[in-house]
Amino acid sequence: MNSNEKNYILLILLHIVIGFVIFFIPALSKPLAALVFLTGLFFIVKNQNKNQEVLLISAYVVGSEIFFRMTGGIIIYEFAKYSIIIFMIMGMYYDGFSKNAMPYWFFLILLIPGLLVATETLNLTTDLRKTISFNISGPVCLGIASIYAYNKRVSLTKLNQVLLCIGLPIISITVYLILYTPDLKEALVLGTGSNYTTSGGFGPNQVATIFGMGMFIFFSRLLLESKTKLLFAINIIVTFIITYRGLITFSRGGMITGFVMIILLLLYLYRSTQHQGKSKLHFLFGFMVLMFLATWIYTSNQTDGLIEKRYANQDASGRVKESQFTGREEIFTNEINSFIDNPIFGVGVAKGVEIRTNLTGEVALTHNEISRMLAEHGLFGIMALLILFLTPIILFLDNKQHIFLWCFMLFWLLTINHAAMRLSAAAFVYSLTLLKVYINEESPLHRK
């Protein structure tokens, strides 16, 4: 066993222990969150970001966000987004940023009119700072991270390290949830709806989103970072367990996103590798199908078939539900109508929630960042979205070695359509599409 294997195993064991410790001593969650932030600051300053510490620590915060939220480890709700913004600004101080990152400066400027409108339209009883922060911190985090990452050169090896930093805290989340719901049968009495019990008492949509990302990360390590049978076996086990725990949240969006990312990565690698590499990918593709089929069968057995009904949009009795999107289409329609009524400046940041509350008497937060941008930012929102859609595509023309680019782009796009930008993961993973990636000579992939 070489040093890399030992370090990898130790990191996994450490995060298994963290999951155990925080479950049994939840009071340690806040000190741990503070330690993560302060440790990040220390290493960035100490090394002056020479080893891309900014990306590594930001990735770790992204993976930890759900863990700290569900265990009460955060002082402020948007701890992760604010931390990433601070780290990225520090990175720009040490490394500078590309002058060609102007589209993302313009993106941030386009957010200002919606903020100004909000100060005039929000109810007097609304906590302006808290409400606006909740809705705008995601786009601001995305903009700042994108400015830092724009055309920044990193190796594929470094990018895999960044992904691992997201993945390690997901192992802690998995352990915590296993301890939180020891008896799955009792947790599933509620039927086929998204299950808070199997999600640690936290939002299943957000938990499934980060599990879908974790599933993709550890499967990608099967392809790219499993140079020995031991590492291959470890990554199989971790991928299987994360996939299973993600499925039993009964929230579909995040898991479907993860599956599609895996397929997209396999297709991209198949097209990009030489003949010898293709034969290996044939094996891995077949293995993937068998592994996920076994996971699905096991999950179906453990849930008495409820998981199949969930993905078929049926209730526990097998009746098809009236809505495929659990009522989110009504929020989407309301936001489109708000855009039509206010096409230039929009209704203002966070005003959409107030409008829906006045109409229905219930607080209904958006799940779709695209319709929210249209409703609350109007024409400026359209221009901002066009920047986000087009820039990575244009950069890809001269960034063909970025094998994850389309996977990251897909994660961002699908996630903002079912979970808006509640998690920092959407903002941070989007920024990774802008990195200038080069493949090391020792990489297992060989270009044509």
N, C-alpha and C positions, 0 to 999 in steps of 0.2 A: 504494500500500500504506500503510494507516494504522498508527498506533503499536500498536494492539491486535493487528493481524495480525503485525507485526514481533516483538512480545514473545512471541506464541504460537509462532511459528516458531523463535525463539531458544531458548525453553524446551524444545521438542522436540529441537532440535539438541544442546542441552546434555546432555540425558539419553541421546541416542544416543552422544555422546562418553563419558559416564560408563560406559555399558555396555562400550565398547571398552577404556577405560583399566583398569577393574577386571578384565576378562578377561586382559589382558596383564600387569598389575601387581596381582595379588590382594592383596598386602600392604597396599594402600591402602584396602582395604575397612573395616578396623577404624577408621582415622582418619576415614574418611568417615561412618561410623555415629556416632562421637563428635561430629563436626562438625554433623551433623543435629540431634542432641539439644541441644548447646550453643547452636546458632543459634536453635533453638526457644525455649529459656529466655531468650536475650537479647532477642528480639523481643517475647515476652510481657511481660517486665519493662519494657522500654523504652516500649512503647505501652500498657502496663497493660490489654492485651486489648481496646482500643477498637475494633479492626477484626476481632474474632473470630479473633485469631491462634491461640488454643487449638484451634479446630476445624481451621484450615488446617494447622498443624504436626502435629497428631494424625493428620490424613488422610494427610499425607506419610509419616509413620512407618508407617501401615497399609500403604500401597503399597510401602514399602521393605522390609518385614519379611522376605518371602521372599528378596529380593535379598541382604540381609545374611546370612541363614541359609545360603544355598547357597554364598556366597563366603567364609564364615568371618569375617564382619565383626562378630559379636556377642560380647560378653564373657560375658553370661548369656543363656540360651536364650529367656527371656521378656522380653527387652529391650523389645520393642514395647509389651507390655501394661503393664509398669512405667512406661515413659515416658509413655504416655497417661494413666495414673492420676495421675502427677505434674503433667502439664500441666492436667488437668481440675481438680485441687485448686487449682492456681494461678488458674485461671479463676474458680473459686468465690470465691477470696479477693478478686479484683478486681471481679467482677460480682455476687457473691452467687448464690443459687439460689432457685427458687420454693418457697414453703412448701407448695405442693400436690404437691411431689415426694415426699411421705411414702411412697407405695407402694414406692419404690425404697430408701428407708432400711429399710423393713420387709423388703424382699427381701434386703438384706445381712444383717440380723439372722437371717433364716431359714437362712442358711448356717452359722451358728455351731454349732448342735447337731451337724451332721455333722463339723465340725472337732474338737469335743470327743470324739465317739465314736472318731474316727480315732486320737487320741492314746492310746486304750486298746486298740484292736483291731489296729493295724498291728504287724507283726513287729518285734522288737527290733533286727534287723539292717537295717531300712529307714532310709534317710536321710529323717527326717520332714520337715525343712524343704523339701528339694528335691522330694520326692514330692508333698507337699500343695500346694506352690506350683504345680507343673505342672498339677494338677487344678483348683485353685480360683482361679487368677489370672484366667482367662477370665471367670467369673461376677462376680468382684470388679471387674474392669475394666468390665464391662457396667454394673454397678450405679452405680459412680462417674460414668461417662460419662453415664448416663441422668439422674442427679441434676443434673448441670451443664446438659444439653440440654433438660430438661423445660420446655416452653412458652417457650423462649427465641426471641425474634423474630429472624428472618433473612430477607433477600430471596432470591428465586429466583436472582438473579445471584450472590449470595454462596454459595448452596448449590451452584451449578454450579462455582464456584471451589474449593469443598471437594472435589467429585468429581474435578476436574482434578488436585488435589494427590495424590489416590490414584492417578490414571491415569498421571501423568508417570513415576514410578519403574517402572511396568509396562513402559514403553518401554525402559528400561535392561535390565530382565529379558529382554525379547524379543531385544534385540541380543546380550546375553550368551549366550542359548541358541542363537542362529543361529551364533555363533562356536564354541560348545561342541559342536554336532553338525553339522558342515559336510556330512557324507555321510549323508543320511537312510536310504538303502538299507541301510547297514551297521547302523544303529541299530535297525532293525526286524526283525532276524533272530530276536528272541526270541518273536515271535508277536503275539497280540492283547491281552496283559496290559498293565497300566499300565506305562509305559516310563520308567525312570529316566534313560536316556541322553538322551532328548529333553526331559527335565525338569531338565537341568543336574546330574544326579547326586543330586537331591533328591526328596522325596516328590511323585510325580505328582498325588496327590489335592489337596495343598495348592497346587501350582503351577497346576493347572487351575481351582481355586477362585478364585484371584486373577486369572487370565486371563479367566474368565467375567465377573468384575466389570469388568475392563478393557474387554472387548468391549461391555458395556452402557454404560459411561461414554462411550466415544467414539462409539457409535451415538447416545446421547442428545445429544451435541454436534452430530451431523448434524441433529437435529431443532431444537435450541434455540439453538445458538451458531455456526452456519455462515451468517453474513450475507453472505458473498461466495463466488464460485465457487472462489477459491483455498482458503479455509478448508474448503469442502465437499469439495474434492478431497483435501486433507491428511487430513481426518477419515475419508474413505473408505479411503484407503491404510492408515492406522494401524489402523482397525477390521478390515480384511481380514487384515493380517499377524498381529495379536493373535489373531484367531479361528483362523487356520491353525495358529499355534504352540500354541494351547490344545487344538485337536483332536488334534494328533499326540503329545500327552502320553498319549493313549489312556486317560485318566481321564475318566469320563463325568459325574460328579455336578456339578462346577463349571460345565462348559460347558452342560449342560442347564439349570442354574439361570440362567445368563446369557441364554439364548434365551427362557426363560419370562418373565424380567424385561422383556425388550424387547417381547414381545407384550403384556404387561400394561400397559406404558407407552403403547403405541400405542392400545390399547383405551380407556385412561383419557383420553388426549388427544382421541381421536375423539369420545367422549361429552361432553367438556367444552368443545369449541371450537365456534365459529359455523360457518355454512354455508361461508363462504369458506375457513376453516381446514380443513374436512373435505376439500375438493377437493385441497388440498396434501397432506393425510395419505394420501389415496388413492394419490397418486403415490409418496410415500415408502414406503408399505407395499409397493407393487408393486416398487419399487426394492430394498427390503430383501430380498424373496423372491428376486429375481434375483441379488443380491449374495451372499447366503448359499448359494444353490444353486451359484453359480459356485465359491465357496470349498469347498463339499463335493465337487464334481466334481474340482477341482484336488487336494484332499487325498486323495481316493480314487485318483487317478492316481499321486500321489507315493508312496502306501503300497501300491500294487498291490492295492487293494481290501480291505486288512486293516482299515481304519477302518470299513467297512460291516459286516464280521463282528464287530468289537468292539461296535458299537452294537446288533447283533442277538444279542449274547451268545453268539458262536460262537468256537471256537478257530481257529487258522490253517488247519486242514483243513476248516473249515465245520461241524464237529460242535457241537451246542448244549451249552453247559457245564451241569453239574449245578446250580451255584449262580449266581443272578443277582446276588448281592451279595458275591461273593468271600469267603464264610464269615462275613460280618458278622452274619448272622441268628443264628448260634450265640452270639455275644457278646450280642446283644440278648436272646435267650432266657435266657441265664445271668443277666443283670441283672434281668430281670423276676422270675425265680425268687428272686433275692436280695431284691427288694422284698417279694415275698409272704412270705418267711421273716422279714423285719424291716420291717414296714409302718410303724412309728411313727418311729423314729430312723434307719432305714437301717443299712447296714453300716459307714458312716464313709467320709470322703473318701479316695480312692485304694485302699480295701480291695478293691474289685471286681477290680482287676488281680491282687492276691495270691490271691484266691479262684480265679480262672481259672487262674493259674499252678500252684496246688496240684492242680487237677483235671486239667489237660492236660499239665503240664510245660513249657508254652510261655508266654511273655509276650505277652498279647494286649490291646492298648490299645483302649478303646472308640472307636467312630466316631459314636456317637449320644448327644448330650448329654441328650436327654429321658430315655432309659432309664438313663443314668448318674445323673441327678438323682434318679430314683425309687429306684434301688438304694442309692445312697450317702447320700441325705438323707431317704428315706422320705416320710412325710406332709408334712414341712416342704418337701420338694422339690416336691410337688404344688402346695402353696400358692404357692411361688416361681414355678413355671411359669405358674400362672393369672394372676399379676400381670403377667408378661411378655406373655402372650397378649392379655389384656383391655385393658390400659391404652392402648396405641396406638389400638385400635379405638374406645374411648370418646373419646379426644382428637380423632379424625378427624371426629367429629360437628360440631366447631367449628373444623376445620382443613382445609376443603375445597380450599384453594389449594396444599396440599402435594401436588404432582403425583407425587412419588416415594414417598410413604408406603407404598403397598401393594407397590411394587417392593422397597423396603428390608426390609419385613416378610417378604416372600417369600424374599429372599436369606438373612436370618437363619434362618428356619425350615428351608429346604432345606439350608443349609450345616451347621447343627448336627445334621442327620439323616444326613449322610454324612462330615463331617469334625470332628464335635464342636465344641469351641472352641479347637482348636489354634492358629488364627490370630486375631489381634486384630481382623481385619476383621469377624467376626461380631458381636463386642461393640460396636465403634464404629459400624458401619452400623445396627445396631439402635437405638442412641441417636439417630441422625438422624431416626428416625420420630417422635420427640417434639418436634422443633423446630416452632415456630409460623412457617410460611412465608407470605410475602405476595409477590404477583407485581408486579414493577415495571411502570410505565407503558410503558417501552421494550421490555418482553418481547414476543416474537413471538406469545405466546398471548393471546387475548382471551376473557375469560369471558363467559358469557351474562349 
